[in-house]
Structures are given as C-alpha cells and as structure tokens.
Amino acid sequence: MLRFFILFSLFLHSCVAAPKTPAAAAAVPAKKWLTLNGQEPAVVARGGFSGLFPESSAPANDMAVSTSSPGLTMLCNLQMTKDGVGLCLSDIRLDNATTISSLFPKAQKTYKVNGQDLKGWFVLDYDADTIFSNVSLVQNIFSRPSIFDGQMPVSAVEDVLGTKPPKFWLSVQYDAFYMEHKLSAAEYLRSLRFRGINVISSPEIGFLKSIGMDAGRAKTKLIFEFKEPEAIEPTTNKKYSELQQNLAAIKAFASGVLVPKDYIWPLDSAKYLKPATTFVADAHKAGLEVYASGFANDMRTSFNYSYDPSTEYLQFVDNGEFSVDGVITDFPPTASQAITCFSHQKGNLPKAGHALVITHNGASGDYPGCTDLAYQKAIDDGADVIDCSVQMSKDGIAFCHDAADLTASTTAMTTFMSRATSVPEIQPTNGIFSFDLTWAEIQSVKPQIENPFTSTGFLRNPANKNAGKFTTLADFLELSKEKAVTGVLINIENAAYLASKKGLGIVDAVKSALTNSTLDKQSTQKVLIQSDDSSVLSSFEAVPPYTRVLSIDKEIGDAPKPSVEEIKKHADAVNLMRTSLVTVSQSFATGKTNVVEEMHKANISVYVSVLRNEYISIAFDYFSDPTVELATFIAGSGVDGVITEFPATATRYLRSPCSDLNKDQPYAILPAEAGALLSVADKEAQPPASAPNPPLDAKDVIDPPLPPVANMASSNGTGEGPPHTPPSSGTGATAANLSLSLLAMMALGILYTA
C-alpha cells in the first residue's frame, strides 16, 4: 500500500499543476452565468475521478481534487453496514464494485428494494470490519481500466471527509430500505453532526424532511433527486413526473433539485437533441438550483456533440438561454475545463501558440470527407489548413477524396460492384478505384461518411451520412481563396502507379491547378504539398513558397541523424502517426519518443495524425478526452500542427487561455505524462512491455524517380483514354478472392444501411 501511494504521488506531481494563488485567480475577468445565483456552475465528482479509478477510492478522490478546478465538490453515495458504519459505494450491493463475490461465493441474498426484488451481496449483511479487512474495490464499468482492481480498500465516509475536499456531497439513495432493516441514515448523520457535509441529496422526500432542521443548523444544503419520470417516490407513492409539476412544493424542504440530464436536453430516437425543456427555467422560477447528472466521457450520447464531452457540458452551462447550477460527472477535469476554459468563448479569439489545426478530409467527423459540407464546416470551425487528398478519375479530373478506393466513402459498390478490381500496388484488398471511373460516373454516386469504429457500434452523424457533394481540386482551391483560409494541404499518393499504369499525371494535374489558382505566385496563404513519396516532393522543389511534407505512415521509435538528413533533402515537415510520438499499449500511454526533438534540431516541422474524438481511440491517460490528447501533443510534445477530423475541438482548445501553460491562471489544461498512470498499478497487473518501435531507416525515405506518364491512348489505338481492364478469369484464387470481397462489401453496405 505504501508503494501505491508513493507512486500515486509521483503521478500527480508529473501531470498536475500547482494550485494558483487567490491573487492569480482574481486576475481572471469574472464571467456572467445564467445560474440561479449568477455563480459559476459547480463541478461535482461522482465518487471522485471514477472514470479512471474505482469509485470513491482514495486515488479517485485525490486525483479528482488535483486535476479539477478550485471549488470541486466530492460526491459520496452512502451505503450502510450491518453495524451502522457509512461507506462510499455506488450501490446497496457490493458485487459490481468490489471483490465480495469471490470471497463469499455462496452469500447472495434477495431483498425487495423500492418494490423490486434485487439479488446480490448487500452491504447491510456485513459488518464494517469484514469489509475493510477483506474486500477490495474494482472498477464497476467494464470499459474502464481494470488494472487497479483488487488493490484499493473501500472508503468510509469519514475517510473521504478526512481528506478535506473543497466541498463534500453525500447522496442518500436508500433510506427507506435501510429503515426497514433498522438502520438509519438520519441517525448516522447526526452522529457526524453534519460536520464537513455541504450538500445532502436524496430521492426520498420523507428522509429530506426528517433531517431538515439539523441540516439547517449545520448550513447543509438539501437537494431533492428526481429519478426516471415513471419511477415511484417512496414517501408519496407518486411518480417523479407528477412531482415535477409542482416544483414550488419541493422548495419547502429543499434548496435544489438533481435530475438526469435528459430532463433538460432530451434526445430523440435517433440520438439527436430535441428542443430544451423548460425544467431549468421552471426550477429557477421556484427558487431551486438545478444539478444535472449522468455525465461521463466514455458514454455515447447525442450525435450533436461530435463525441466531444466538453461540447456536451457547454450545452448545459453556456447555451445563451439558461445554465444548470452544477453537473455530476465521472470525469471532473473535463467538466472543469469546459466551464472554466471554454465557456463564454465567443468570437474569433486569437490562438495560443503556433500549432496549426490541419483537417483530415475536412471536418470528416461530422460530414462525408472531402465534400463541400465537410470543407465548409472545417472553415466555420476555425481550421487553419484544409486538406485535399487528390485522386484522379479515368478521364483525368483531379478531385478530393480520402483514397483511390471509393468503396468505404461512397455508395459506389451499389452501382459499380462489377467494376471492382485488385490493385496490389495500392492495397491488398479489392476495390472500386476512381481511376477506373469517369468523373461523370463518380458524380453519379453519393459520398458516404466514413466510420472508423463501425465494428464497435460508433457511427458518425448518421443523419448526414450521404450529405454533400464531391469537390474537384480546382473548386477546392477556389474555396480556400474565397474563404481566405490560412493554408491548404495537397496530399498526393500513388503517383508512380497512376503515371505508368493508367497514363494519369497526378503531379502535373496538381501543379496545373495551383498555377491556375495563382497560389504558386503568392505568400499570403500557406501551400503544403504532402506525399509518402520523396520523388513527388522533389518535383515541387522549384516552388520555394511551398512547404513539402513527408508522410511517414508507419510507427517509428527514433529518428537517427542519417534519416533526418535524408528527409531534409526532400521535405520541410513530416506527418507522423500518434504512436510515433507517444507509444500506447492496451490503451495506456507507455512512453514518449524523442522524434519531435530530433526533427526540430534539423528545422523540420512535425505534424501528428490522425486525431479523432471517439473515446475508444484515446488512451486512458488522456481521460478519454480529445482535449487532453491535444494538450499532450501540442503542449507536451511540441508538435507544429495536429491533423484532425474534428477541427472544432482543436481550435477551441488552442483559443482557450487554459492552453497557454506560461500564463498565470487558476486552471490549465495540462498534457499527460506517458507511463505515469500505468505505474500506479501493481506490477503484476500491468500489461507486458511491448517491443519498441523501430527507428526510421534512411532507405525508407528514398523513393525511385517518378516514371514518365504513359501514353495510354496511343497504346490501345483509341483516343478515349485508358480503358477499363476487367480482372483475369484465368486464376481461380483471384476470382474467388474477388467474390468474397464483393460479398463482404455487400454485407457491410447492408449493415451500414440498417
């Protein structure tokens, strides 16, 4: 145990800023809030930092205080032992949050709780000493880290109070049940004399009324908790939906209410926001504070939030119409940054630092990539650089699309399945390739939003899954000039194949488009030319204003000097994978490489890609929060740009004063320290060390010269450009592979449509 707390202290020291002085806090301009009393909404940590550690464990409580804004409220769910000791546990049953079932496998019981039969290991069947001496905590949400399971004792209420949190909230969920078994939460509170308890909440009116006088003398705030609308309140036997109709009556025994967040912003069946209810306005009119519960970074919620948890908090505290008075959350740092750093962030605020926000297929997290809507959204979201991955149609039209294969990001497989071919030079699987279709044929299909995590059920903005229009390179460049974006990134791939096998000069097409747009004759807008082929980059060497970016699409662990010197011959910047900067194993950040430093020594800029908001793509060390990941790469690693599918998240972070770690302020968004979180767990629980990424080899940087563009028209005796070549029927294995691939595509299409 001593080792645990030493390591945990090191972890906190490595990733948490020292608290700012009151004078520094006072220097920050006061914000105007639409809460009941005009005060900043409270951040209430449910069981401490329960999004990472087992609920109400000592590390969860310490971490919540250390990573959140000043004034944090710590919430403990009260449960009672056989001998009347109060514990902080989320449920009256021990089995989902502790090791009790493995210790006493035959001790299950069934009790009637609020009219329902519940089965499990109940707290009230054990005395405190049995629990403290034998039982350990486990994470009760299985998608969260399990490496801390069985290492932390259950906390008594007095244990949490003893840490002196800024504020303490005690939630009493089951007083009526405990009273049936001769245990009284009210008497327990009186034994504590309500000391250190700032807030008490309960869904039971009778309990709140029974402690009203004692709470008043102790200046403890009482909050009435609403359960689901159709649930029955035990004292009145009325549905909570009925009680909602008379909020003035609640004011007689409580100063506020706690409600599930959909009481305020309900969702429709497709998981989009419906108009806000009048609940907050009605409660404020009755003189009641409103606290909303159910916030967690790793829970899927409305598509309106684009998988960005900070956006959800802002919907409740900074929507221009009302603000809740507090939020109950499993991830208090995210709520803190949303309220302290991002709220009231109006207008085109200047960015802190020099890092560029570069899109990946536009705002492709919200709209089909590389469409007019994706680009417009990216511009509206404040992206510095919008990107176009150039593809070629069969008749030589250069257009923007993520890949030459159209199957994943268009509806092409429903129309052109017979045109699928195998091109091993481009990818190992069959596809429907843009260079086998004319521009008219490509325009006849619809764009389709790509879902990188479809297999896990994560869809992106399904209401707009086929929205937008394909964009030619010429139109893309014209848009960038019209909207005066800071810059454009032109990505070129497969140049050698297109030239030699399809007679398509993609490099010449890009040069011609840039010349026609006059972007080669100005320095106002940045022009970044990106490729994984050094010969492509060398062909743009004669245009000094261009920034050439070498894309390194494999994980590297080091950048030796010979490799860096070779890069310098061809490029001014590199685009690196996230795991080439911070290594990750089983969703934990395990280490940091020196690649950025080595590149910077040679005056080579570093861009990192691809950043996404979905929490399953984000390491636990980043709190399942895309903003902390941004801070880790920008403030921690010092990258010169981030390539993201959600530019709004990156822009908001960089425009927040909390992103400037050199600025004296009460709260800052800090980078994670790779390996620190993992070191908190027992050695035996940690994942095995993975082999380090290989260093970048200089020979991997060098590509052969580009071949000349083949004259396909003269070689086939027509003037119609390169013909479509059907797959050979002479190889049974190839035909079988193609059939399987087409069946797989059909199945994918059916699943996606469903």
Summary of the structure (lengths in Angstrom):
residues: 754
radius of gyration: 29.4
end to end distance: 50.8
largest distance: 97.7
contacts: 2577
relative contact order: 0.10
helix: 36%
strand: 18%
